[in-house]
């Protein structure tokens, strides 16, 4: 009957991530000051979002553009960021 035990074990498929919902405040160096995001959302993804948002704000500042708010909408994620004198407040939510 050992063969039946082999088939009864379900293979673990790819894990599903819950869509994030929360806010991250970062300083001018991109370091997280406060966060209301769930800890189950991967830190690597949060850091990537922070890096990209900060790069966009820096590029706008270098081009001398008045650019205070950024809104990005993807099929599974909405990102709204507000510039805060070098830092940023980044809101992440499902669309």
N, C-alpha and C positions, 0 to 999 in steps of 0.2 A: 504493500500500500504506500510505500515511500514515493512512488511515481506520482500519485495523486497530490501529495504535498507540493511537489515541484510545480504542477500546473495551477494549484490554488493560490500561489503567491502572485499577487498583481505586481507587475513591473511599474516602477515609479516613472511617470512621464515628466515632461518639463513642468516645472512649478509655475503657477500663475501668480503674478504680482498684483496686488491691489493697486488701483489707481490712486496716486497721491493726492492729498488735499491739505493745504496748509500754506504757511508763509515762512520765508527765510530772510533774515536781515543780515547783511554783510557789511564789513567796513571797507575802506578804500583799498585794502590789500587782498580782498576776497575772502577773508576769514569770517566764519559764521559767528555772529554775535548772539542771535536768538533764532530759534526754529520751533515751529509747531507741526512740522511734518512727522509722520509716523516713523519710528525707527526701523520698520520693516522695509521702507523704501531704501534701496541701495545707496550708500553714501557716495559711491563712485558716480552715480547718475546725478546726484545733487551737486557734487563738485563740478561736473561737466556743464550743467546748466549755469552755475555761478560763473564759471570761466567765460562761457560764451556771452552771457549778459554783460559782464564787466568789460569784455573786449569791444562789444558794440558801443557801450557808453563812452569808452576811451576813444574809439575811432571817431565818434561824433564830436567829442570835445576837441580832438586834434584838428578836425575839419572846420571847427568853429561854428558848428550847428547847434541851434537851441533844440535840445532833444532830452525831454524830461521823462517820457514814458514810452514803454515798449510793450506791444501786445503781439504775441505769437499764438496762433491757433493751429493745432494739429488734430487729426481725427480722434486721437485718444487723450489729448492733453492740451490744456490752455495755460500759457505762461504770461503773466502781466508783471512788468518790472517798473519801478519808479526810482529815479536817481535821487540820492540823498547826499549831496555835497561830497562826492567821491565814492560813497558807498551806495548800496541799493537795497530796496525792499522788493523781494520777489515772491509773487503769489502764484502758487501752482494748484491747478484744480482740473477735474474732468470737464470736458466741454458741455 
